[in-house]
Amino acid sequence: MTARASALAVAFAWLCAGLAGATVDGAPTQRVTLRTDDGLTLSAQWYEPSSQPAPAVILVHMLQRSRRDWEALAHRLAGEGIGALAIDLRGHGESQRFGSPSATDTGYASMVLDVRAGRRYLASRGDVQQSRVGIAGASLGANVAALAAAADGSLTSVALLSPSLDYRGLRIEQTMKSIGSRPVILVAGSDDSYAARSARELHKVGGGPRELLILERAGHGTNMLSNDENLARALVDWFRRTLL
């Protein structure tokens, strides 16, 4: 094969890869692989924003769910000029299960490393505005997102759906103080009593902008996105106000 033919073949391969990641009715997407500090391989999906460079949001799912729960919201964010990275937490979706010698910690606290890997991926992208990166999490993912934001000051805007004061050992009341002056929105369903009580308590903590949204009988976590048609718009507006 000549050098020119080889170059054309490589270009064609890249074109096919790009087309494979495109969607017909939403933002172009790309499946990406992340590597955590403790040696796990994770799967994630990048939703390309409509304009670049752009802010970005990391999306963290519920227990025993996957990144696909965020798909509709991720497309909406990308369509409004905000990139989205939806990750499969360790042991979930297409990400590596526990068990490798370098990744023996199966506790939920280790999932903060998954968010760190996602943030590192965004840092490698020249089309992401590094000073404008947010995070959203639901249920378990809300507590993981809060802990990740407390540990990483570059996460500048936070959305917590159905957070818990204590999710199986992941306590975040003091964590909210560490988030400090960064803006946080807390969302819960009126029929989800512990999450609603937790959201109200967490709303009082920290020195920055705090917004509280209690939705009428909307359920729990990312299920609220299906049960309340206005929630996706509210989250997009939140990140537009705090990141753009």
C-alpha positions as CSV (number, residue, x, y, z in Angstrom):
1,M,0.0,0.0,0.0
2,T,1.4,3.4,-0.9
3,A,1.8,6.1,1.7
4,R,-1.1,8.1,0.1
5,A,-3.4,5.1,0.1
6,S,-2.5,4.4,3.7
7,A,-3.3,8.0,4.7
8,L,-6.6,7.8,3.0
9,A,-7.4,4.5,4.7
10,V,-6.7,6.1,8.1
11,A,-8.8,9.1,7.3
12,F,-11.7,6.9,6.2
13,A,-11.4,4.9,9.5
14,W,-11.7,8.1,11.5
15,L,-14.7,9.2,9.4
16,C,-16.5,5.9,10.0
17,A,-15.8,6.2,13.7
18,G,-17.2,9.7,13.8
19,L,-20.3,8.6,11.9
20,A,-20.8,5.6,14.2
21,G,-20.9,8.0,17.1
22,A,-23.4,10.4,15.6
23,T,-27.1,10.5,16.5
24,V,-29.9,11.3,14.1
25,D,-32.0,13.3,16.5
26,G,-29.5,14.6,19.1
27,A,-25.9,15.6,19.8
28,P,-23.1,13.6,18.3
29,T,-21.8,11.1,20.9
30,Q,-18.6,9.2,21.5
31,R,-18.0,6.2,23.7
32,V,-14.9,6.7,25.8
33,T,-12.8,4.6,28.1
34,L,-11.6,5.9,31.5
35,R,-8.9,4.6,33.8
36,T,-9.1,5.1,37.5
37,D,-6.3,5.7,39.9
38,D,-6.8,2.3,41.5
39,G,-6.6,0.5,38.1
40,L,-10.2,0.0,36.9
41,T,-11.4,0.5,33.4
42,L,-14.7,2.4,33.1
43,S,-17.0,3.2,30.2
44,A,-18.5,6.6,29.6
45,Q,-20.3,8.5,26.9
46,W,-19.3,12.0,25.7
47,Y,-22.1,14.2,24.2
48,E,-20.6,16.9,22.0
49,P,-21.9,20.4,22.6
50,S,-23.4,22.5,19.8
51,S,-20.6,25.1,20.1
52,Q,-17.0,25.0,21.1
53,P,-15.1,25.6,23.3
54,A,-17.8,24.8,25.8
55,P,-18.5,24.1,29.5
56,A,-19.2,20.5,30.5
57,V,-21.0,18.5,33.1
58,I,-20.2,15.0,34.6
59,L,-23.3,12.9,35.1
60,V,-23.3,10.2,37.9
61,H,-26.1,7.6,37.9
62,M,-28.0,5.7,40.7
63,L,-27.1,2.4,42.3
64,Q,-27.6,-0.6,40.0
65,R,-28.3,1.7,37.0
66,S,-26.1,3.0,34.3
67,R,-25.1,6.1,32.3
68,R,-28.0,5.6,30.0
69,D,-30.4,7.0,32.6
70,W,-28.9,10.5,31.7
71,E,-29.2,10.1,27.9
72,A,-32.1,12.5,27.3
73,L,-30.7,15.2,29.6
74,A,-27.2,14.8,28.2
75,H,-28.6,15.5,24.7
76,R,-30.4,18.6,25.9
77,L,-27.4,19.9,27.6
78,A,-25.3,19.4,24.5
79,G,-27.9,21.1,22.4
80,E,-27.7,24.1,24.6
81,G,-23.9,24.4,24.3
82,I,-22.9,22.3,27.4
83,G,-21.0,19.1,26.8
84,A,-21.9,16.1,28.9
85,L,-19.9,13.1,30.1
86,A,-22.1,10.3,31.5
87,I,-20.0,7.6,33.2
88,D,-20.8,4.0,34.2
89,L,-19.6,3.7,37.8
90,R,-17.4,0.8,38.7
91,G,-19.4,-2.5,38.8
92,H,-22.2,-0.9,36.7
93,G,-23.2,-0.8,33.0
94,E,-20.2,-1.6,30.8
95,S,-17.5,-0.7,33.4
96,Q,-15.1,-3.2,35.0
97,R,-16.4,-5.2,37.9
98,F,-14.5,-5.4,41.2
99,G,-11.9,-8.0,41.8
100,S,-8.6,-7.0,40.3
101,P,-5.7,-7.0,42.8
102,S,-5.2,-3.3,42.4
103,A,-8.9,-2.5,42.9
104,T,-10.0,-4.5,46.0
105,D,-11.9,-1.6,47.6
106,T,-15.6,-2.3,46.8
107,G,-16.9,0.5,49.1
108,Y,-19.0,3.2,47.6
109,A,-16.4,5.8,48.7
110,S,-14.1,4.5,46.0
111,M,-16.5,5.7,43.3
112,V,-15.1,9.2,43.9
113,L,-12.1,7.9,41.9
114,D,-14.5,7.2,39.0
115,V,-15.5,10.9,38.9
116,R,-11.9,11.9,39.2
117,A,-11.2,9.8,36.1
118,G,-14.0,11.5,34.3
119,R,-12.7,14.9,35.3
120,R,-9.2,13.9,34.0
121,Y,-10.7,13.0,30.7
122,L,-12.4,16.4,30.4
123,A,-9.1,18.0,31.3
124,S,-7.5,16.3,28.2
125,R,-10.1,17.9,25.8
126,G,-9.1,21.2,24.3
127,D,-12.7,21.9,23.5
128,V,-13.8,22.0,27.2
129,Q,-13.6,25.2,29.2
130,Q,-11.8,23.9,32.2
131,S,-13.0,26.7,34.5
132,R,-16.6,25.8,33.7
133,V,-17.1,22.1,34.6
134,G,-20.1,21.0,36.7
135,I,-21.4,17.7,38.1
136,A,-24.8,16.2,38.6
137,G,-25.6,13.0,40.5
138,A,-28.7,11.0,41.5
139,S,-29.3,9.0,44.7
140,L,-26.0,7.2,45.4
141,G,-24.6,9.3,42.5
142,A,-25.7,12.5,44.3
143,N,-23.6,11.6,47.3
144,V,-20.7,10.6,45.2
145,A,-20.9,13.8,43.2
146,A,-21.0,15.9,46.4
147,L,-17.9,14.1,47.8
148,A,-16.1,14.5,44.4
149,A,-16.9,18.3,44.3
150,A,-15.7,18.8,47.9
151,A,-12.4,17.1,46.9
152,D,-12.0,19.0,43.6
153,G,-12.5,22.7,43.4
154,S,-12.5,22.7,39.6
155,L,-16.1,21.3,39.7
156,T,-17.8,24.7,39.9
157,S,-21.5,23.9,39.8
158,V,-23.3,21.0,41.5
159,A,-26.8,19.4,41.0
160,L,-27.9,16.7,43.5
161,L,-31.0,14.7,42.7
162,S,-32.4,12.8,45.7
163,P,-29.4,13.2,48.0
164,S,-29.1,11.5,51.4
165,L,-27.6,12.9,54.5
166,D,-26.0,9.4,54.8
167,Y,-26.1,6.9,51.9
168,R,-24.8,3.6,53.3
169,G,-21.8,5.4,55.0
170,L,-21.4,8.2,52.5
171,R,-22.2,11.2,54.7
172,I,-22.4,14.6,53.0
173,E,-23.6,17.2,55.5
174,Q,-20.0,18.3,56.3
175,T,-19.2,17.8,52.7
176,M,-21.5,20.6,51.8
177,K,-19.5,23.0,53.9
178,S,-16.4,22.0,51.9
179,I,-18.2,22.8,48.7
180,G,-18.4,26.3,50.2
181,S,-19.3,29.2,47.9
182,R,-19.9,27.1,44.8
183,P,-23.6,26.9,43.7
184,V,-25.6,23.8,44.5
185,I,-29.2,22.8,43.5
186,L,-30.9,20.1,45.5
187,V,-33.9,18.3,44.0
188,A,-36.2,15.7,45.6
189,G,-39.7,14.3,45.1
190,S,-42.3,15.2,47.7
191,D,-43.2,11.4,48.0
192,D,-39.5,10.5,48.7
193,S,-39.5,11.5,52.4
194,Y,-35.9,10.8,53.3
195,A,-34.5,12.5,50.2
196,A,-36.8,15.5,50.6
197,R,-35.8,15.8,54.3
198,S,-32.1,15.4,53.4
199,A,-32.4,18.0,50.6
200,R,-34.0,20.5,53.0
201,E,-31.3,20.0,55.6
202,L,-28.5,20.2,53.0
203,H,-30.0,23.4,51.6
204,K,-29.1,25.1,54.9
205,V,-25.4,24.1,54.7
206,G,-22.5,26.0,53.1
207,G,-21.8,29.6,52.2
208,G,-22.7,29.7,48.5
209,P,-25.9,29.9,46.4
210,R,-28.2,27.0,47.3
211,E,-31.4,26.3,45.5
212,L,-34.1,23.8,46.7
213,L,-36.6,22.1,44.3
214,I,-39.2,19.8,45.8
215,L,-41.2,18.2,43.0
216,E,-44.8,17.0,43.6
217,R,-44.8,13.2,43.7
218,A,-41.9,12.8,41.2
219,G,-40.3,9.7,42.8
220,H,-36.6,9.2,43.2
221,G,-33.3,10.0,41.5
222,T,-33.2,10.0,37.7
223,N,-36.8,8.6,37.7
224,M,-37.8,12.2,38.4
225,L,-36.7,13.1,34.9
226,S,-39.5,10.9,33.5
227,N,-42.0,11.7,36.1
228,D,-41.7,15.5,35.9
229,E,-41.5,17.0,32.4
230,N,-40.1,20.3,33.8
231,L,-37.1,18.9,35.6
232,A,-34.8,18.5,32.6
233,R,-35.5,22.1,31.6
234,A,-34.8,23.2,35.2
235,L,-31.4,21.4,35.2
236,V,-30.4,22.8,31.8
237,D,-31.3,26.3,33.0
238,W,-29.3,25.7,36.2
239,F,-26.2,24.8,34.3
240,R,-26.7,27.6,31.8
241,R,-26.9,30.1,34.7
242,T,-23.9,28.7,36.6
243,L,-21.6,27.6,33.8
244,L,-22.2,29.8,30.8
